[in-house]
Amino acid sequence: MNDVNVQPLTLHAMDGVRIDAGHRPGPDDGLCLVLAHGFTGAWRQPTTRRIATVLGEVGGVIAIDFRGHGRSGGRSTVGDREILDVDAAVRHARHLGYRRVGLVGFSMGGAVVVRHAALRGGVDAVAAVSAPARWYYRDTKPMRRVHWAIERRSGRLAARLVKRTRIAGGSWATVPSAPHEVVGRIAPTPLLIVHGDRDPFLPVEHAEQLYAAARDPRELWIEAGYGHAESAATPALIRRIGQWVASQAAPVH
């Protein structure tokens, strides 16, 4: 995001957690894209701001810090209650007068936007990028490191000190529904699933599992040479995603 154009926001999730966010106004009040970062990300990070700037070519952008990340309050539940954080941004977009709202999420944020659209709805298009289809995946070295950061006290301490990410201790009291278990409920809202064939965290099978469980209208883009989430996304790919959201969320005449 170009800082000159960004309006800092303080939102509140339905469970009272304070959510830090930034709003980049769009060319009109037609479309707003809610941008959901990956695990240990934040909307003020240069990579996220760069993505928000490109998405801003097609509409307004509200980028959030998930609970336990950046300047937001609370602790990360790693994809569970984060749907309330996205919901706070969607509600604020509607309050600002945006007529159409699309979700764009990366990695953990991709899982969250899938779950939000399936369980809470109220959006016009959804793009999930590098998203896990299921929980507890440990078959790659990077994902084993992620689980160490989440499940071990020493890992949570490291995440807080190094990444400024505060993670709720212990395991989920009740395991939340996984993205592939609920993605079928998103229809008839258009869904885009984007994944790289060089993703070192999550293999393409996650995208294929999501796509198979979803219902039309849906699209699957397997991007040659693309790695994982925000850090590997080129401006050209982000531009294509933004244009897809804008076209799919267009009002029906």
ABEGO torsion letter per residue (X at the ends): XBAAABBBBBBBBAAGBBBBBBBBBBABAABBBBBBBBBGBBAABAAAAAAAAAAAAAEBBBBBBBBGBEABBEBBAGGBAAAAAAAAAAAAAAAAGBABBBBBBBEAAAAAAAAAAAAAEGBABBBBBGBBABBGBAABAAAAAAAAAAABAAAAAAAAAAAGBBBBBEBBABBBBBAAAAAAAAOABBBBBBBBAABAABBAAAAAAAAAABBOBBBBBBBBGBBBEAAABBAAAAAAAAAAAAAAABBBX
